[in-house]
Amino acid sequence: MAELVPTRLFGIRFNRAFDIATVIAVAIWQVTAALTALVAHGDHYTSFALAAAVWAVQLVIVVAGAALLLRRVRRAAVIWPLAAVDIVTGAAIVTSCPGEEHLKINWAWATVGLIGVLLLLHRPLCELIVLLILNAGIVLVALVVTGALHRHSAAGFVTLGYASASIQLALMAGARVFQFSGGMAAEAAAERWAIATQEAIFAEVAVARQDRYQAVQARVAPILQGLAGGTISPADPDVRHRCAAAEAVLRRLLTEQDDVPHPMLRALQSGIDAAVRRGVIVDVTPIGTPPPMTEELGTALVEIPLAVLATARTHARITVVAAVAGGISISILTEGDAAVPHRPSTDGVIVTSDRDGDLFWLEARWESQ
């Protein structure tokens, strides 16, 4: 799920560019071409006040449609009432256009279609086709009723209808192309992001391993030199403890196989390294393969076991068990006066503990849903 987030975000931003372009195109048409036609032919309308009111209502619909489009609102219950008002504005302007000049001064015919694109850009294409048919039908009926339908006006009707519908359908097609190409670009970007993340983890793991090798070398070299030179005795308990701590670290380094450690294991390793630097012998026993999880969940799962590990004095045994069903548990056995930290469990992590004399045991368990 985490890998889908960059893809989704990139796709949304990619497609949003086309949405913004559509809003700008419709807005420019409304405040330039439509307004210019309204003013230029103002004395030809039977009611200039009605024509101006229609233009104002359409401008309001453009603003509302732009807000809905940029907010990705696509619900029919919200979109289609505005589309219905859009169609009504087209019918209203028809009543103010004389029949013989209808095709010349009716700017609302194209505006209704463009507003329809703005409202229905991410709705099924058939809905826009229905709106365009209704819009063209209103104009055709007006020509018939006023007796202005003849050979020349019919040719003009077909030409203007084809020209306006082509632009509007091209915008819808462009939105579909952007959605498809945006998805492909998003997948490519997500793949590059995943590769870059993996390379960064590779580098981080390599540096961490090198640091641990150097730490082991710094710990082991003086012991070996002292044993070889006879300056320290293998019977000394402190020397034995130092050898055991170095051996535990070296054994873990030699058995590491994952180039990209599990998020939980990466979070656990930092606490283990800190304990080893204090001289604690830490034995880690992994059983099974940990299930996929986010960095946040991995950190929450190891938080309380690491708090117990921080109190260990000489020795701690950590067992990581991955269940077949997808759950995982981390248990720690240590000595001393360790106690369960007063921290609320999160992300479904269940913590149990027990004490037997000087030994303290704690388990943090998480089960996948």
N, C-alpha and C positions, 0 to 999 in steps of 0.2 A: 504493500500500500504506500509506503513512504516513497518508493521509486516513481509512483504515478503523479506525485505532487508537482515536480518540476515540469512534467509533460503537460499537465492540466493548466498550470499557470502560464506556461509559454503559449499554449494554444489560445487561451483566453485573450492574452495581450496581442497576439498576432491577429486574431479575428477582430479585435476591438478597433484596430486601425481602419479596417474597411467600414465598420459601423460609423466611425467618426467621419470618414470621407462621405458616406451617404448622407449623414446629417448636414454636413456643410453644403453638399450639392443641392439638397432640397431647400435649405434655408436661403441660399443664394438665389435660387429660382424664385422663391416667394417674395423676397425683398427687392429683387431687381426686375426680372422679366415680367412676373405677374403684376407687380406694382406699376411698372412702366406701361403695360398694356391697359391697366385700369385707368391711369391718368390720361394716357394718349387718346383713348376712346370714350372718355367720360361723358361727352355730349351725345353719344350714340345709344347709351343704355336708356331704357324706359324709366328706370329708377336708379340713379347713380348712388343714392343712399343705400339701397339694397345691395348693389354690387360692392360698395365699400365695406358694408357689414359682412358680406360673404368673405371678402379678402381677410378681414380681421379675424373672423372665426377660423379660417384656414390657418392663419398664422398661429393662433392659439393651439390648434391641433398639431402643428409642426413642433411647437415647443414641447407639448405633452408627449408626442410620439418620440421625440429625441430623448427625453428623459427616460422613457420606458425602454427604448432600444439600448441606451448606454448602461442601464441597470439590468439588462438581460431579462426583462419581464416579457414573457411570451404567452401568458394565459389568455385563452379566447375570451373569457369573461371580462377581461380588462381591455383587450385590443379591439374586439369587434364593435363595442358601443362607439368607440372613436371612429372606426371605419364606417359605421352607419351614418354618423354625423358628417363625415367626409363626403359620402355619396349624396346626402341631402344638400350640402352646399353646392354640389354640381348641379342638382336639379333646380336649386334656387336661382342660380345665375342664368339658367336657361330662360327663366321667365322675364328676365330683363334684357334679353338679346333679341332684336328684331330678326325675323326669319331670314331675310335676304343677306344679313350681315353676321349671321350666327357663327359661321366658321372663321370669320375674320376677327371678331372681338371676344370670342369665348375663350379666354385664357384659363378658365377654371377646369376645362376638359383635361388639359395636361396636368394641372396642379392636383386634381383629385387622384390621378394615377400615381403621381410621384409621392403624394402623402400615403397612398396605399402601400407603396414599396417601403416607405419609412416604418409603417405600422406592422407590415406583414413580412419583413425581411427574413426573419427566422421562423416563420410559420410555413406550413405546406404550400407549395407553389400553386396548387389548385385554388386556394383561397384568393390569391391575387388575380388569377384568371377570372374568377367569378366577379370580383370587384370591377375589373376592366370591362367585362362584358356588360355589366349593369350600367357603368358609366357611359360606354359607347351607345348602349340602347337608349339612354335618356336623351342623348344628343340626336339620335336617329328619329326618335318619336317626335322631338321638337321640330325637326325639319319636315316631317310628314304633316304634323298638325298645322303648322304655319303655311303649308303649301310651298315650301322652299326646296322641296326635294325634286331635282331634275338631273339631267345628265351631267352637267358641270358640278353641281353641288354634291352629287353622289361620288364623283371622282375625287373631289376635294375631301369628302368624308373618309373615303378609303385611304387616301394618301396621308391625311393627318392622323387617322387612327393607327395606321401601320407605323408611322414615324414615332408617335408617342409611345405606343405599346412596345416597339422594339427597344427603345431606351429603357423603359421600365423593366421589361423582362431581362434585358442585359444586366441590369443592376442585380436582379435576383440571381441570375446565373453567376455573376461575379462573386456574390456572397457564398454560393455553393463551392465555387472554385477555391475561394480563400479558406473555407472550412476544411476542404480536402488538403490543400497545400499547407495550411497551417498545422494540420495534424501531422503531416509528414515532417515539416520543419520542427515541430515540437518533439517528435520522436527522435529526430537526429540530434536536437539540442540535449534531450534527456540522456541519449547515449553518450554524447561527449561529456556531459556532466558526470555520468556514472564512471566513465573511464578516468576523468580527471580526479574524481574522488578516490577511486581505487589506487591510482598512482600515488596520490598523497598518503594514503594509508600504507602502501608498500614502503614509501620513504620513511614514514613515521615508525613503522615496525622495524625497519632495518636500523634506524638510528637507536631505537630503544634496545634492540638486541646487542648492538655494538657497545652501548653504555653498560649493559649488564655483563657482557664479556669482560670489559675493562674493570668493572667493579669486582668480579670474581678474581681476575688476575691480581688486582691490588690486594685482595684478601688472601689469596692462596700463596702468592710469591713469597711474602715474608715468612709464612709457615714452613714452606719447603726449604727456604734458605736457612731458617733456624734449625730445622731437623737435620739438614745436611751438614751444617756447621757445628751441631751439637750444642747450640746455645739455648734450645728449648727441649723439653722432654715430652715424648708422646704419652707419658703417664699423667701429665698435668691435665686436670679436668677442663681448665679453660682452653687449653690447646685442642683437646678433643671436641669441645663445643664449637670452637672456631672451624675446625675441619668439617664437622657435621653440617654446619650452616653453609659453608662453601660448597660442599658436596650436594646439598639439596638444591641450591641455585643452579649448579652446573648440570645436574640431572634434568632439571626442567628445561634448560636451554637446549640440551641435546635431544630432548624428546619433542620440542616444538616443531610442528609440521605446517600449520596454517600460515599462508602468506598474508591473509587478511583475517586476523583473529575475530572471533565473535565479539559483538559490542559488550556483552556481559563480562567476557574474559578479559577484554582490554581494561574495563573498569576495575576488575578484581586485581589485575597485575600491578597497578600502581600502589595499592595497599600492601601487597606482598613485598614489593621492592622496598617500601618504607620499613616494613617489619624486619626484613633481612639486614638492612643497614643498621638496625638497632641490635643485631646479633641474634635474632630469633630464628630458630630452625623451622622452616615452613615446608611441610609436605603437602603437595596438591595431587589429588587423585581424580581425574576426569573419567566419567562413565557415560558412554553414549554421546550423541551429537546434539548440542543445544539447538532448540528450535529458533526460527527467525524471530527477531524482536528489535525494537527501536533502541537507540542509544539511551533515551529517557528511561525505558523500562529496565534495561540492563543496569543502569546506574541505581535505580530504585531497589532492584533485587539484591545488589551487593552492598548497599549502604550500611545496613545493620550488621551483617557479618564482618565488614571491614572495621566497624566501630569496636567490635569485640576483639578483632585481631590487633587493634591498636593497643589493647591492654595486655596482650600476651608478653610474658617475661622471657621464656626460654624456648618453648616449643608450641607449635600449632599444626593441627592436621585439618586440611580443607578438602571436602569431598563434593564434587559437582556431579549430580546425577540427572541425566536427561531421560525422562520417561518416554515410552513408545507413543503414548497418547498425545504428546506435545508439551507436557508440563516439564518443569525443571526445578530442582532444589539445590541449595547451597548450604552445607552444614559445616560447622567449625567446632573442633574439640581443642580446648586449651586448658591451661591450669591457672590457678590464681584466683583473684577476687573479681573476675569479670562478671558483668551483669548485663541484662538486656537494656540497651539505651532507650531513653524516653523519647522516642521518635515515632510519629504516626506512620503506620504502614500505608503505602499508596499503590495504585495500579494493580490492585488485587493480590498483593504480596502478603502471604500469611507467615507469621513468625511464631515459632514455638521454641522452648528452651527447657533445660533440666540441669540440675547440679548433683554431683555425687562426690562428696568430700571436697577435695581440692580441684576436681575436674569440672569443667563447665562445658555444656554442649548447647549449641543453638542451630536452628534450621530456618532458613527463609525459603518459602516455596511459592511458586507461581504456576498456575494451570491455564493453558490456552483455552479460549472459549470455543 
